[in-house]
Amino acid sequence: MNERPIDAQPASLPLFRFDCLDRLEGERLPASAAPGSPSVPAAIAASKRAFAELHTLLLVDEGQGNLVVDGRVYSLERGKSLLLAPGMLIESEPDGLASLRGFRLGFEALREATDGGSRRVFRAAACLGIDRVELPRAWFRELHHLASRLAAARALPPQQRDFKMQPLFYALVYRLLELLAEDRSQEADRAILRVVREMELRYQEPLSRDGLAGIAGMSPWHFSHTFKKETGASPHRFLAGIRMKRAQELLLTGAEWRDVALRVGYAEETSFRRAFKEAVGLSPAAFASRKNERIASVSYHYAAHLLALDIVPYAAPIDRSREQHRRGFHDRIPVHLKRGKSMPPELWRYNLQHLADSRPQIILHDENIPDEVEEQLRKIAPAVAIPWMADNWRTQFRRISAILGKEREAAEWIGNYELRAADIGSRIRERVGEGTVALLHIMLGELVIYGKRNGGAVLFEDLKLRPAYEWDGSDVFRTIAEDDLTRCDPSRILLVVDSDDASVDRWERLRRSAEWNGLRAVREDKLHRIAETPWLEYSPHAHALVLEEALRLFRG
């Protein structure tokens, strides 16, 4: 490459020299006007291969075609942009680009070099650091606008042309550089995020810096530097943080600390104890036995498990209009989270922010929360998942009590509950004899009945009343039709009607129907309207209340 003495640019800044701007007009890609420096040589149009010698920006307005760059095929069509760098091997089929219309901008990137004398000499250099050929479509409009302005300036009279073209050329090139820098930064973000995800999935494995750098697609040194810049911690320290958070969660479930060490990736117990104490400020054993005072539950039901242990949650979902049975606790709970029959993203965002602000020591949740919510909870505090569908309420209660060191209190509570349930069940069965019971709920306009969980668990398991329908095959509830009610014809009906329009309308139609009024429970005035809570809540606190309400309802 020829050396050219240039005085127009300070040595500390990149320098670019405009070479050519061609308008693609539906013919072959034209060669550069500068002899010996074609960006996409005319030889390519004859199906020959050639190396690009200029930086070349291709902007396609119309047409279609393929260009092979360093062995990779890039499709060209309206709105596509390619950026070619010196040294790239370019090839195309004959007439493969003949239909293209658009712009081709060729330019050199120069940097200062010494020649041993007093002159400032600049040599061509691939200083753009191009790591992609196809540019994002979002860039096309802006780059095409600048290229169009540059082309318009080129048509001016000679005395105005250079004056107008030079600043427009630099505006285009520097904007391209800005976009490339932003893209590299975003790509680095994406690469580090991939590594963090991998750490979170494989924290128990021996992950090396070289292996993590390979996932990021970076050299080990560049990876370490970029990772610390993006996260504020070295890869080693960040991985240790993930392991320590998981270790806290496992210790809270009652796991023995030596077993925890192996499960979070530490082969040596002493290394684990040292790392844990450095991160948490307590030894693993001391952490497991400490008293936790700021316990949050993002599960509405698990908050009631805490109440049964005489623990007021530090944070819990609350809806005063639906929870009259908990009203005595509402003002004692410091952090009120939002709850709904569905949990859209905006409710989760509200709850996550309030949890982050309040800094709980432990967060209880079930397995039904979205994965991204669980991930964010773990960033706030140790988050322990208590199985919802796999466990019944007694097992859930025992798990939660073990986390809090309250096993004795939970066992005593369950013992007292079962004694009370046996007493009340015996008294109710004496009154109802062989009569059957249905727990009916009108929800979103549908008729549903409950079986093994919620109020059904109290009625049919704990009080041992006779269900009017097959209840053992339904995990929570199932939808029925009106004629199903006629067939089972319960002796007593406990009815919950939701307040939504569809449910209220269904109830109004149902209560006026001949089928409904022909039911034994309706004819004999054994229909009991009950509230959603505590009857449809699944927790020890609610079930203790349901026992007493059932005794009151079945007196008649």
Stockholm file with secondary structure:
# STOCKHOLM 1.0

chainA/1-556         MNERPIDAQPASLPLFRFDCLDRLEGERLPASAAPGSPSVPAAIAASKRAFAELHTLLLVDEGQGNLVVDGRVYSLERGKSLLLAPGMLIESEPDGLASLRGFRLGFEALREATDGGSRRVFRAAACLGIDRVELPRAWFRELHHLASRLAAARALPPQQRDFKMQPLFYALVYRLLELLAEDRSQEADRAILRVVREMELRYQEPLSRDGLAGIAGMSPWHFSHTFKKETGASPHRFLAGIRMKRAQELLLTGAEWRDVALRVGYAEETSFRRAFKEAVGLSPAAFASRKNERIASVSYHYAAHLLALDIVPYAAPIDRSREQHRRGFHDRIPVHLKRGKSMPPELWRYNLQHLADSRPQIILHDENIPDEVEEQLRKIAPAVAIPWMADNWRTQFRRISAILGKEREAAEWIGNYELRAADIGSRIRERVGEGTVALLHIMLGELVIYGKRNGGAVLFEDLKLRPAYEWDGSDVFRTIAEDDLTRCDPSRILLVVDSDDASVDRWERLRRSAEWNGLRAVREDKLHRIAETPWLEYSPHAHALVLEEALRLFRG
#=GR chainA/1-556 SS CCCEECCSSCTTSCEEEEEEEEEEESSCCCCCSSTTCCSSCGGGGGTCCEECCSEEEEEEEECCEEEEETTEEEEECTTCEEEECTTCEEECCTTTTTTCEEEEEEEEEEEEECCSSSSCEEEECCTTCCCCSBCCGGGHHHHHHHHHHHHHHHTSCHHHHHHHHHHHHHHHHHHHHHHHHHHHHHHHHHHHHHHHHHHHHHTTSCCCHHHHHHHHTSCHHHHHHHHHHHHSSCHHHHHHHHHHHHHHHHHHTTCCHHHHHHHTTCSSHHHHHHHHHHHHSSCHHHHHHSCCCCEEESSHHHHHHHHHTTCCCSEEECCGGGCGGGHHHHTTCSEEECCCSSCCHHHHHHHHHHHHHHCCSEEEECTTSCHHHHHHHHHHSCEEECCSSSSCHHHHHHHHHHHTTCHHHHHHHHHHHHHHHHHHHHHHHHHHTTCEEEEEEEETTEEEEECSSTHHIIIIIISCCEESSCCTTCSSEEEECHHHHHHHCCSEEEEEECSSHHHHHHHHHHHTSHHHHTSHHHHTTCEEECCHHHHTCCSHHHHHHHHHHHHHHTTC
#=GC SS_cons         CCCEECCSSCTTSCEEEEEEEEEEESSCCCCCSSTTCCSSCGGGGGTCCEECCSEEEEEEEECCEEEEETTEEEEECTTCEEEECTTCEEECCTTTTTTCEEEEEEEEEEEEECCSSSSCEEEECCTTCCCCSBCCGGGHHHHHHHHHHHHHHHTSCHHHHHHHHHHHHHHHHHHHHHHHHHHHHHHHHHHHHHHHHHHHHHTTSCCCHHHHHHHHTSCHHHHHHHHHHHHSSCHHHHHHHHHHHHHHHHHHTTCCHHHHHHHTTCSSHHHHHHHHHHHHSSCHHHHHHSCCCCEEESSHHHHHHHHHTTCCCSEEECCGGGCGGGHHHHTTCSEEECCCSSCCHHHHHHHHHHHHHHCCSEEEECTTSCHHHHHHHHHHSCEEECCSSSSCHHHHHHHHHHHTTCHHHHHHHHHHHHHHHHHHHHHHHHHHTTCEEEEEEEETTEEEEECSSTHHIIIIIISCCEESSCCTTCSSEEEECHHHHHHHCCSEEEEEECSSHHHHHHHHHHHTSHHHHTSHHHHTTCEEECCHHHHTCCSHHHHHHHHHHHHHHTTC
//
